[in-house]
Amino acid sequence: MTTVTVVEAAETSPGRGRLATFTAQQRQIGPTTRPISGSPGSVDHRLATGRYQSPLRYPGAKSGLATVIGKLVESAMGSAQLQRVDLLVEPFAGGAATSLRLVGAGIVDRVLLADADPLVAMFWQVAAAETEELIDRMTDEYDRYVSHGGVVALERWDFWRGWTPPAGMSADTARREAAMKCLFLNRTTFSGILHGQAGPIGGRRQESPYGIGCRFNVGGLTERLRYVGHLYQTHRLVDVWCKDWKETLGDVPEWYPQLIPNRVVAYLDPPYLEKSGKLYQQSFEVTAASIAEGAYASWSSGRAHRRLAEYVRRQIQFRWILSYDAHPTLLSDKAFYSNSRMNPCDRDRIEFGTKCWPISKRLVSLNYTASARNGRGAANELLLTTLPSRCVPVDDLFKPVI
Ligand SMILES: C[S@@+](CC[C@H](N)C(=O)[O-])C[C@H]1O[C@@H](n2cnc3c(N)ncnc32)[C@H](O)[C@@H]1O
């Protein structure tokens, strides 16, 4: 359980052959992970119960799913085993729509965000702890570049696409700049895609009525950033980790042992099985830690999906909810989720108290943005969970898997 480490993220862009390196990242917001102590402050912000709270647009984000996950957790809290959720952990945070929604609505007490993509993690770290500085920086970017549109805005887009911390830049400054890079590219690139080949909104010619700045609404973004800052100040957002999912899930019991096994729930929203490797850069899997483990697995080959399945079936020490595209392999293959309960090894059962919780499976129909699911409107999402099975609903929304 390291607090600061050197992470190298090789950020390759297939279209450009570029290689960028971030070093000496902060693995959490402060010098060490924030503990959970006392009661968190009350959430007093207009956006707390709003529909959209995240400053990031996210490929694959399905705002409808946050509501569904909220209903699932509320329903599970009817069980004697899980009366409240002290901490919701989101190891594939991305735009963090679910965490921001559930903590604002008071369904969970606190949230912990984590993402292996350094740009995403650094964005959330700075948004949480240096909110006003980021708002000032964003406003300045808008006034000087985005508001002009055309060549000025496109040149700035190219600048951020190519930006890496220059030699000699302090780690704190690099983190703030990385947060701005993430926010700028997320709001000005097609579908909010940060890496790879996606181009600026409106294209290189900017001939569309929707130009590069059409999603860069400074007023709305300011409010959303302040909501994130408020959650951090009130200790509702506990911390933001820059870690691989496996490290996040393994570190939670180390940092918050008092919550194991029934007062913490992980919400896992990994890249889709069907689309892996297209929307998300895999570069952040090349971390010092993963190389050391010899675990250079990739989502696109399916290996990372199997590693995740193996871990949540056999090793995880707390309850989890997993959302996926409804790919038949996930339900039919033993290496994925064909089993109906967790099956930890004897050693983990005895040493760590790992449970044999049943795995409930449901299909939920959702409307997606065109970018998220092959351009189709409605699609089924598969929900798998070890929340107390008797309280996992079966109804028109949560359809049983046959
Ligand atoms: C489907 S998106 C999550 C979307 C999110 N639920 C939302 O509402 O915006 C998947 C996220 O997982 C992150 N990710 C990919 N591989 C990861 C890994 N090995 N460990 C942790 N995060 C990873 C990506 O950077 C991306 O932000």
The ligand as a Gaussian input file, in Angstrom:
#p B3LYP/6-31G(d) Opt

LIG

0 1
 C      -16.869000       2.744000     -18.657000
 S      -15.748000       3.981000     -18.133000
 C      -16.486000       4.432000     -16.640000
 C      -17.609000       5.387000     -16.865000
 C      -18.198000       5.910000     -15.602000
 N      -18.945000       4.901000     -14.893000
 C      -19.055000       7.113000     -15.871000
 O      -20.190000       7.191000     -15.440000
 O      -18.562000       8.012000     -16.541000
 C      -14.350000       3.088000     -17.712000
 C      -13.248000       3.846000     -16.971000
 O      -12.323000       2.870000     -16.492000
 C      -11.018000       3.400000     -16.571000
 N      -10.096000       2.256000     -16.608000
 C       -9.749000       1.478000     -17.663000
 N       -8.892000       0.511000     -17.291000
 C       -8.722000       0.636000     -15.961000
 C       -7.989000      -0.095000     -14.993000
 N       -7.199000      -1.121000     -15.343000
 N       -8.097000       0.275000     -13.692000
 C       -8.864000       1.339000     -13.342000
 N       -9.546000       2.098000     -14.226000
 C       -9.484000       1.748000     -15.520000
 C      -11.015000       4.250000     -17.812000
 O      -10.022000       5.245000     -17.715000
 C      -12.426000       4.821000     -17.780000
 O      -12.402000       6.066000     -17.116000

